[in-house]
Amino acid sequence: MLCATAGRGRTLFPLEIHGGNGKGSVAGSDSGRRLLLIWVLLAALACVGCGAEEASPPSYFEVVELSGTPYERGFQHGRRLAGKIRSLYTRWLAAGIIPWFNREQPEIAGVFVEYQKPLYDDGQFAYQALLQSGMNLLRDVPEPYLEELRGVSDGSGVEFERIVILNTFLDTLFGLRAVVFVIRNLQDPWVLRIEFQRFVEGEWRLAGRVLPYEPSPFAAITEIPTDARIRVVLRDPEGVDPDSLRVQLGRRVFFSGDPCLQTAVRGDDNERLEVILTPPEPLPRASLVMLQIQAGDLDFVDDPPPRHARVMRDERIAFTTEGYGVSEEQKHLIPNKGDEDERLQPTSISLAVRGSATSGGQVLAGHHFVGLDNDTVHKHGAVFIHRPDQGKPHVTVGLAGIIWGSSGMNSDGLVCCFNLSDTYDNPVTLEVLKGLVNAKLMASGLPIGILLREILAEAGTVEEARNLLKVAKITFGWNVLLADAGGSLAAVELDSNILGQADRGTYSYEPDDPAAPADPGNFDPWGRLWASVGPDDLRMAMHFQANSEDINLRLLDFPLLYPQRYWTTYYFRSLRSFTRLGEEIEAAYGRLDVPEVMRILSRADLSDQRNSMNAAVFSPGDLRLWYAMGQVPATAGPFLPLDFGAIIGKR
């Protein structure tokens, strides 16, 4: 029973937004009332407990050497890069991030009365929210970094408030974004179940079921018949719009109106949409197949314009067909890595290798950082070499006007880099729990970039760095990768631990030898290394591996806050990046060197083609690094060498 034609090759809804399985059914259509109910329940519960060739090197970055006291180094930074600092603030924040975030005011003000005040009128919402949160974050910033920020302001002539926003907006924005996603997730469609049916004796019979649907890093079901059709049930309190459907099976895309798709509205309140996909040809035998589905609801929103539906993120499941040879009990062996999809770009990635993974036993670390370029950020790159009056000399890869970078190395050969990892376990969520509708959405803690600087200034080994991370006040969810000249490697997953759990919100693991394990904490429940393909490598993307239950609160089976895999738009993208990175490391095991790490970081399927910011390779044993920046993706240009050891007099 096969349909005749395939779907049209167009793309809908390039922005991923998701309601997830974790939403409850709350009466009424007013999002503010539904959200308030959830926060009231939460508060009650909380009270209880090498790139492509080009003609010439890029010109959109600078290498800046800084020395002296914190203020002196800040002043040198500001004076040297004054024009670029003004440009970055104006073009990236004032003309990009701030207007974009202002569009969220109606949603937020509809729930939190603070943001109905005149202070936030006339386009001031985003600026005031970022400034208030930034100033609150400064309460946890050590004095030397405050002095450095003042120096940047004085040296550049840019207002101190704006320098604060530049240096704290990352920690603020993602906490605020998480709250916005709580609001949206109450209103977006979500997947209830997925069924596979087979035509037998004149009727369609159940051949397999995913119920309830749960976003998973592994295959959801195995050994599906090749002649099966697929039934998906979506739900939304306002109803699901059949015309908004986008279903992808493998690399083939189907839209509403395609003869392969049938839809029917179900439920007493017409809140469910049944979708049946009859593939135009049999599923490939003994294969791993990916299914993606996305849809919008019928509650169209006019503010902000233009009029639009609320659209769920792409949900993706992996399944195998008969003959693949993996049982249902072994489905955790099969990664949900997805297919190439230009709409869903790769995430930030990091890797570290040593010993048997490399060509000469050396230690290497690599990082490719992705943010929001807005056709601007790549023109403001900077590599900063710090020779402080106190603390260890260190180098960071970052941006003009921002005193930290996303990666760096110090004079002892300690390398540190970080990636975002979305979580509801953050201080902005805690502010909502405490204040409900009167909450001010402010972040707190030590900004992640300044924490990176602290590690590089104070720690000399991976173990010392991990000890600093364990006691730090964390602003959000982060994946931190560490490597040192002695060959120690560690991945550290962090959240803010707002509920005071015993694990303190810190999960750390290392490479290990499966034949002779050194630490059970390095292995997952099935006895596999968390993030290694062998005994001498580690990798991270933008999702939690060990900290997969970052926060999961329910009240009488009603989901209140739920883990990142249910809602973040990065989750399935990150799974693909993580899996592809592992495949590349495994294929090159034993011959990884600097050019090979550059090649991996530069692969098109591991490089965001729109928002790549910078990439770097570090060799801590001889204090050298290679950086790529100044173009998008960053690795479209060459990696340029920097002999950090020679610059600081260690060679």
Helices and strands as residue ranges (DSSP letters): H 31-48, E 61-68, H 70-80, H 82-88, I 89-97, H 98-102, H 105-109, G 113-116, G 118-120, H 125-137, G 138-140, H 143-156, H 160-185, E 190-200, E 203-210, E 221-224, E 229-235, G 242-244, E 246-249, E 252-255, E 261-266, E 272-277, E 288-294, E 315-321, G 328-333, E 349-355, E 361-370, G 377-380, E 381-388, E 394-399, E 405-410, E 415-420, H 427-435, G 436-438, H 448-458, H 462-471, E 478-483, E 489-494, E 506-509, G 520-522, E 537-540, E 553-555, E 558-561, G 564-566, H 571-587, H 594-602, G 604-606, E 612-619, E 624-628, G 634-636, E 640-643, H 644-647
